[in-house]
């Protein structure tokens, strides 16, 4: 199980070794044999199930245990920390290992094993699981060996047909025939409160069945770009990753993936990738061994309440463009950094329906209308989507600047009163000190009022402000004018476009200070 992020002492944990984001069913029917899930089920009294026993007996044979083996260095197994590539500590550790090899001390290795779950989707042995179940501890390469064990303890050696890290989904193949199998259902019809059952391999105990209800839909747990999880209170634990979540008709409506937990055990909040996302990914992995997605070529940020207030926009609607890729579809369509994209191809961009998801599921080569908000006005542009490139392809100063003339000083004082920050020009000397390229135009933060919202939001001395409320700020006077315009418009927040060092610039919404706070 791996930790995705922590929230107030609790954590999102991936139920064994893998997460999954799936897509709309285009399920190919795979054999003349009738799927197990199509068999009739007795009606439950009053609409509530009297028992899950008959349903479980039909479905459990198609749910499998996935065990993996990988050779890793003993040092890593014992928890020696790994450092970011290219850092001094990473280089030191690498040289230490090379010295050991030169001295004839070959790194000692050991077999590491992990357990997860999966389910068969065809009688000839295609098996769905999570990508992290079959990915090595480094997070990039697949494991050395995969064994799939059926409920009757029959074991098969499995090979990987395809993996998709973005959806955390993998498709395996075992050599068998007339195997029990299940099929994807229509998760878009699922409602909060519907009964579900989860079958998997928690803690390596073997086939285990739990039941609960759907407690929420379209959950974003910040595990990836395409998060739209089904939330359930059915018990999901370590080892459940890759296992199916069934509705009462016996169709797979989700792939169990993660839990929210302060302790590592189940506390009644689990997450599954909806079948409507899973099926298209599986179809593409089966047909071409990889997943093709639409791509716009922008880096985006959510519209926070502060940004929405500063720009006069509705909260929780749209996403703001932080940067635009050169020669990408967005650039060719005329999209600019600072644009707030509110609708794509007729679909509103929201927290539950993100820009990334809409674009990824739109046809490659299709020309889509994009509605955006720029400079207080709404407009529509047309963009032709391309195929998303590989992930490899997508992938402060202590000296305050010198003061300028009286106009610049007055502007700096105005910014200090309104924002709690002192601004100065980006002179050649300051550029040299900060390592800022000559093509970067903006004003630099010389100091901050520690009680200001700017300081609380993480702004620092040496940060370069490129624009305020989408207005370029090449001088302190331009920055002051943008702030004054926001005040006259009755706004109490502004959006700063900030660049720090070599990092990509980001939009940060901050509250302006009262007249007596500066």
C-alpha positions in Angstrom: 0.0 0.0 0.0 1.3 3.5 -0.8 0.3 6.8 0.7 -1.0 9.4 -1.8 -1.4 12.3 0.6 -2.3 13.2 4.2 -5.2 15.1 5.5 -5.4 16.2 9.1 -3.4 13.3 10.4 -5.2 10.8 8.2 -4.1 9.5 4.8 -5.3 8.2 1.5 -3.8 4.7 1.2 -3.8 2.7 -2.0 -5.4 -0.6 -1.1 -2.4 -2.7 -1.9 -0.2 -1.6 -4.7 -2.3 0.1 -7.3 -4.8 2.9 -8.2 -7.0 3.0 -11.3 -8.9 5.5 -13.5 -11.0 4.0 -16.0 -13.4 5.2 -18.8 -16.6 4.5 -20.7 -17.6 0.9 -21.5 -17.0 -0.2 -25.0 -16.8 -3.8 -23.8 -16.1 -6.4 -26.4 -18.1 -9.6 -25.8 -15.4 -12.2 -25.4 -16.9 -15.6 -25.8 -20.1 -17.6 -26.4 -20.1 -18.5 -22.7 -22.6 -16.4 -20.8 -21.0 -14.1 -18.2 -21.5 -15.0 -14.6 -23.1 -11.7 -13.8 -26.0 -12.3 -16.2 -27.5 -15.0 -14.0 -30.8 -14.1 -12.3 -30.9 -12.9 -8.7 -33.7 -13.4 -6.3 -35.5 -10.2 -5.3 -34.7 -9.0 -1.8 -37.6 -8.3 0.5 -38.5 -4.6 0.7 -35.7 -3.8 -1.7 -33.0 -4.7 0.8 -30.9 -7.9 0.4 -31.7 -10.6 2.8 -28.3 -12.2 2.0 -25.4 -11.7 -0.4 -24.6 -15.4 -0.4 -26.1 -16.4 -3.8 -24.5 -13.3 -5.5 -21.2 -14.0 -3.9 -21.2 -17.7 -4.9 -21.7 -16.7 -8.5 -19.1 -13.9 -8.6 -16.3 -15.0 -6.4 -14.8 -17.6 -8.9 -14.0 -14.7 -11.2 -12.1 -12.7 -8.6 -8.4 -13.6 -8.3 -5.4 -12.9 -6.1 -2.4 -11.2 -7.8 1.0 -11.9 -6.3 4.2 -10.4 -7.6 7.9 -11.0 -7.1 10.7 -8.5 -7.7 14.5 -8.6 -7.0 15.6 -5.5 -5.1 18.7 -4.5 -3.3 18.8 -5.3 0.4 19.7 -1.8 1.3 16.6 -0.5 -0.3 14.6 -3.2 1.3 15.8 -2.2 4.7 14.5 1.3 4.1 17.6 3.3 3.1 16.0 6.5 1.8 15.9 7.3 -1.9 16.7 10.8 -3.0 15.6 12.8 -6.0 17.8 12.1 -9.1 20.6 14.6 -9.5 20.6 15.8 -5.9 23.9 15.8 -3.9 22.6 13.0 -1.7 21.5 10.9 -4.6 25.0 11.4 -6.2 26.7 10.5 -3.0 24.7 7.3 -2.6 25.3 6.3 -6.2 29.1 6.8 -5.8 29.0 4.7 -2.6 27.3 1.8 -4.5 29.8 2.1 -7.3 32.7 2.0 -4.9 31.3 -1.2 -3.3 31.2 -2.8 -6.8 34.7 -1.7 -7.6 35.9 -3.3 -4.3 34.2 -6.6 -5.4 31.2 -6.1 -3.1 28.3 -6.8 -5.4 25.0 -5.4 -4.0 23.1 -8.1 -2.1 19.6 -8.6 -3.5 16.5 -10.3 -2.1 13.1 -11.2 -3.4 10.3 -8.8 -2.5 6.7 -9.9 -2.7 3.4 -8.1 -2.8 -0.2 -9.1 -3.0 -3.2 -7.5 -4.7 -6.5 -8.4 -6.3 -7.9 -8.6 -9.8 -10.8 -10.0 -11.8 -11.2 -12.0 -15.0 -13.1 -10.3 -17.8 -13.0 -13.0 -20.4 -13.2 -16.8 -20.5 -9.8 -16.9 -22.2 -8.0 -15.3 -19.3 -7.8 -11.5 -19.5 -7.4 -10.1 -16.0 -7.9 -6.5 -14.8 -5.9 -5.1 -11.8 -4.2 -1.9 -10.7 -1.0 -0.7 -12.3 0.7 -0.3 -8.9 0.0 -3.9 -8.1 2.3 -5.0 -10.9 4.8 -2.1 -10.8 8.1 -2.4 -9.0 9.0 -0.3 -6.0 10.8 2.3 -8.1 7.4 3.1 -9.6 8.4 2.8 -13.3 9.3 -0.7 -14.3 7.1 -3.8 -14.0 7.8 -6.5 -11.5 9.7 -9.6 -12.5 7.1 -12.2 -11.9 3.3 -12.3 -11.6 1.1 -15.2 -10.4 -2.6 -15.2 -10.6 -4.5 -17.5 -8.2 -8.1 -18.4 -8.6 -10.6 -19.1 -5.8 -10.1 -22.9 -6.3 -6.4 -22.3 -5.7 -5.4 -22.9 -9.3 -2.3 -20.9 -10.1 -1.4 -19.3 -13.5 1.7 -17.4 -14.5 0.6 -14.0 -15.9 2.1 -11.6 -18.4 1.4 -7.9 -18.7 -0.6 -7.0 -21.8 -0.5 -3.3 -21.1 -0.1 -0.8 -18.2 -1.4 2.8 -17.9 0.1 4.8 -15.0 -2.2 7.7 -15.5 -5.2 5.6 -14.7 -3.3 3.2 -12.5 -4.7 0.3 -14.5 -3.1 -2.8 -15.9 -4.4 -5.7 -18.0 -2.9 -9.2 -17.5 -3.2 -12.4 -19.5 -3.2 -15.9 -18.2 -3.4 -19.0 -20.5 -6.7 -20.6 -19.8 -10.1 -21.3 -21.4 -13.7 -21.5 -20.2 -12.7 -19.5 -17.1 -15.3 -17.8 -14.9 -15.6 -14.1 -15.7 -17.5 -10.9 -15.0 -18.2 -7.8 -17.0 -18.3 -4.0 -16.5 -21.6 -2.4 -15.7 -22.8 1.2 -16.1 -21.4 3.1 -13.2 -23.0 6.3 -14.5 -26.3 4.9 -13.3 -25.1 4.4 -9.8 -26.6 6.6 -7.1 -25.6 7.5 -3.6 -27.1 4.9 -1.2 -27.0 2.0 -3.7 -25.8 -1.4 -2.2 -22.4 -2.6 -3.4 -20.2 -5.6 -2.5 -16.4 -5.7 -2.7 -14.4 -8.9 -3.2 -10.7 -9.1 -2.9 -7.6 -10.2 -1.1 -7.1 -8.0 2.0 -3.9 -8.6 4.0 -3.2 -11.6 1.8 -6.0 -13.6 3.5 -7.6 -14.8 0.3 -11.1 -14.2 -1.1 -12.9 -11.9 1.2 -16.4 -10.3 0.7 -17.6 -7.1 2.2 -20.8 -5.1 1.7 -21.8 -1.5 2.0 -23.4 1.4 0.1 -22.2 4.1 -2.2 -21.5 7.0 0.0 -20.4 9.6 -2.6 -19.7 10.0 -6.3 -17.0 11.8 -8.3 -14.6 12.1 -5.4 -11.2 13.8 -6.2 -8.6 12.5 -3.8 -5.7 14.2 -5.6 -4.1 10.9 -6.7 -4.0 11.8 -10.4 -5.4 13.9 -13.2 -8.5 11.9 -13.8 -9.8 11.3 -10.3 -13.6 10.6 -10.2 -13.8 7.9 -7.6 -16.8 6.2 -6.2 -16.7 6.4 -2.4 -18.1 3.5 -0.4 -18.3 2.3 3.2 -17.8 -1.3 2.2 -14.6 -2.4 4.0 -11.5 -2.1 1.7 -8.1 -2.7 3.1 -4.5 -3.4 2.0 -4.5 -6.1 -0.6 -7.9 -5.1 -2.1 -6.3 -3.0 -4.8 -7.5 -4.1 -8.2 -10.4 -6.0 -6.9 -14.0 -5.4 -8.2 -16.9 -3.5 -6.7 -20.2 -5.1 -7.8 -23.7 -3.8 -7.9 -26.6 -6.2 -6.9 -26.9 -7.3 -10.5 -23.3 -8.7 -10.3 -21.8 -6.2 -12.7 -18.4 -4.5 -12.0 -19.2 -0.8 -11.3 -15.7 0.0 -9.9 -12.2 -1.1 -9.2 -11.3 -0.9 -5.5 -8.3 1.2 -5.1 -7.8 3.3 -2.0 -8.9 4.0 1.5 -8.9 7.0 3.8 -7.3 6.0 7.0 -5.5 7.5 10.0 -4.1 4.1 10.9 -3.7 2.1 7.7 -6.9 0.1 8.4 -10.4 0.5 7.2 -12.4 3.3 8.8 -15.4 3.1 6.5 -14.2 5.3 3.6 -13.0 3.5 0.5 -12.6 4.5 -3.1 -13.1 2.7 -6.4 -12.5 3.8 -10.0 -15.9 3.9 -11.8 -16.4 1.4 -14.7 -17.3 4.2 -17.1 -13.7 5.3 -16.9 -12.2 1.8 -16.7 -13.7 0.0 -19.7 -12.2 2.2 -22.5 -8.8 2.0 -20.9 -9.0 -1.8 -20.8 -10.3 -1.9 -24.4 -7.3 0.1 -25.6 -4.8 -1.8 -23.5 -6.2 -5.0 -25.0 -6.2 -3.8 -28.6 -3.0 -1.7 -28.8 -1.3 -2.2 -25.5 -1.4 1.5 -24.5 -4.0 4.3 -24.0 -4.4 7.3 -26.3 -5.9 10.5 -24.9 -6.7 13.9 -26.1 -4.3 16.7 -25.3 -4.7 20.5 -25.2 -1.2 21.5 -24.1 -1.8 23.7 -21.0 -0.8 23.6 -17.4 -3.8 24.4 -15.2 -4.7 25.3 -11.7 -8.1 25.1 -9.9 -10.0 28.4 -9.4 -9.7 28.9 -5.7 -12.3 31.1 -3.9 -9.8 33.9 -3.7 -9.1 33.7 -7.5 -12.8 33.5 -8.2 -13.5 36.6 -6.0 -10.7 38.6 -7.6 -11.9 37.9 -11.1 -15.6 38.1 -10.4 -16.2 34.5 -11.3 -18.5 31.8 -9.8 -16.8 29.6 -7.3 -15.9 26.0 -8.1 -16.3 26.6 -11.8 -13.5 26.6 -14.4 -9.7 26.2 -14.2 -7.1 28.8 -14.8 -4.3 28.4 -17.3 -0.9 28.7 -15.7 1.2 28.1 -18.8 0.7 27.2 -22.5 2.9 24.8 -24.3 4.7 26.1 -27.4 3.2 24.9 -30.7 0.5 22.9 -28.8 -3.3 23.0 -29.7 -4.0 25.7 -27.0 -1.3 28.0 -28.3 -2.6 27.6 -31.9 -6.1 28.3 -30.6 -5.0 31.6 -29.0 -5.3 30.5 -25.4 -3.2 32.5 -23.0 -1.8 32.1 -19.5 -4.4 33.6 -17.1 -7.4 32.5 -19.2 -10.0 30.8 -17.1 -11.5 27.9 -19.1 -15.1 27.3 -18.1 -16.5 25.0 -20.7 -15.0 22.5 -23.2 -16.9 20.8 -26.0 -20.2 21.7 -24.4 -19.2 20.3 -20.9 -18.9 22.6 -18.0 -15.5 22.5 -16.2 -16.0 21.8 -12.5 -14.3 20.1 -9.6 -16.1 16.9 -10.5 -15.6 17.2 -14.3 -12.1 18.6 -14.7 -10.5 20.0 -17.9 -8.1 17.1 -18.0 -10.9 14.5 -17.9 -12.9 16.2 -20.6 -10.0 16.7 -22.9 -8.6 13.2 -22.3 -11.9 11.6 -23.3 -12.5 13.8 -26.4 -11.5 12.4 -29.7 -7.9 12.9 -30.9 -8.0 15.2 -34.0 -11.4 16.6 -33.1 -12.1 20.3 -33.2 -13.7 21.4 -29.9 -15.1 24.7 -28.8 -13.5 26.1 -25.6 -15.2 28.9 -23.6 -13.0 31.1 -21.5 -12.9 34.2 -19.4 -10.2 36.8 -20.2 -9.9 40.4 -19.0 -13.5 40.5 -17.8 -15.0 39.2 -21.0 -16.1 35.7 -22.1 -15.1 34.4 -25.5 -15.0 31.1 -27.4 -12.0 29.6 -29.3 -11.7 26.5 -31.3 -8.9 24.0 -30.6 -7.9 20.8 -32.5 -6.8 18.2 -30.0 -3.8 16.0 -30.5 -2.7 12.8 -28.8 -1.2 13.2 -25.3 2.6 12.7 -25.4 4.4 10.3 -23.2 4.8 11.3 -19.5 8.5 11.8 -20.1 7.7 14.4 -22.7 5.1 16.1 -20.5 6.9 16.2 -17.4 14.9 33.8 -2.7 17.3 36.7 -2.6 18.6 38.3 0.7 19.5 41.6 -1.0 16.5 44.0 -1.5 16.6 45.7 -4.9 17.5 49.4 -4.9 14.8 52.0 -4.9 13.9 53.7 -8.1 12.5 57.2 -8.8 9.7 59.0 -7.0 6.9 57.5 -9.2 8.3 54.0 -8.6 8.6 54.6 -4.9 5.0 55.9 -4.7 3.8 52.8 -6.6 5.8 50.5 -4.3 4.2 52.2 -1.3 0.8 51.7 -2.7 1.4 48.0 -3.2 2.8 47.7 0.3 -0.3 49.3 1.8 -2.7 47.1 -0.3 -0.9 43.8 -0.5 1.6 43.9 2.4 4.5 43.5 0.0 7.3 45.8 -1.2 7.9 45.7 -5.0 10.9 46.7 -6.9 12.0 46.7 -10.6 13.6 43.6 -12.0 17.0 45.2 -12.8 19.9 43.4 -14.6 21.6 43.1 -11.2 18.5 41.6 -9.6 18.1 39.2 -12.5 21.7 38.1 -12.0 21.2 37.5 -8.3 17.9 35.6 -8.8 18.9 33.8 -11.9 15.9 35.2 -13.8 16.0 34.9 -17.6 16.0 38.1 -19.7 12.7 37.2 -21.3 10.9 37.2 -17.9 9.1 40.5 -17.3 7.7 41.5 -13.9 8.4 43.0 -10.5 10.3 41.4 -7.7 9.2 41.1 -4.1 11.7 42.9 -1.9 10.0 42.4 1.5 6.7 41.2 3.0 4.5 42.1 5.9 4.4 38.9 7.9 0.8 39.5 8.8 -0.3 39.9 5.2 -2.3 37.3 3.3 0.5 37.2 0.8 3.0 36.0 3.4 0.4 33.4 4.7 0.0 32.1 1.1 3.7 31.4 0.9 5.0 34.3 -1.1 8.7 35.1 -0.5 11.4 37.7 -1.1 12.8 37.2 -4.6 9.5 35.9 -6.1 8.7 37.6 -9.4 5.1 38.8 -10.0 4.4 38.6 -13.7 0.8 39.9 -13.6 -2.0 41.0 -11.2 -5.6 40.2 -12.2 -4.3 39.2 -15.6 -2.7 42.6 -16.2 1.0 42.5 -16.9 3.1 44.1 -14.2 6.4 45.1 -15.8 6.9 47.9 -13.3 5.8 48.7 -9.7 3.5 51.4 -11.1 1.7 48.9 -13.3 1.3 46.6 -10.3 -0.1 49.4 -8.2 -2.5 50.4 -11.0 -3.8 46.8 -11.2 -4.4 46.7 -7.4 -6.1 50.1 -7.5 -8.4 49.0 -10.3 -9.4 46.0 -8.2 -10.2 48.2 -5.3 -12.3 50.5 -7.4 -14.2 47.5 -8.8 -15.2 46.6 -5.2 -12.9 43.5 -5.0 -11.1 42.5 -1.8 -8.8 39.9 -3.4 -6.4 39.9 -6.4 -4.8 37.1 -8.4 -1.0 37.2 -8.7 0.9 35.3 -11.3 4.1 34.4 -9.6 7.4 32.9 -10.7 10.0 31.5 -8.3 13.3 30.3 -9.5 13.2 27.8 -12.3 9.7 26.6 -11.4 6.7 27.2 -13.7 4.7 30.3 -12.7 1.6 29.8 -10.6 -1.6 31.8 -9.9 -2.1 32.7 -6.3 -5.2 34.5 -5.0 -4.6 36.8 -2.0 -6.7 39.1 0.1 -5.9 42.8 0.1 -5.1 44.5 3.4 -7.2 47.1 5.1 -5.9 50.7 5.1 -4.9 50.4 8.7 -2.9 47.2 8.2 -0.1 48.4 6.0 
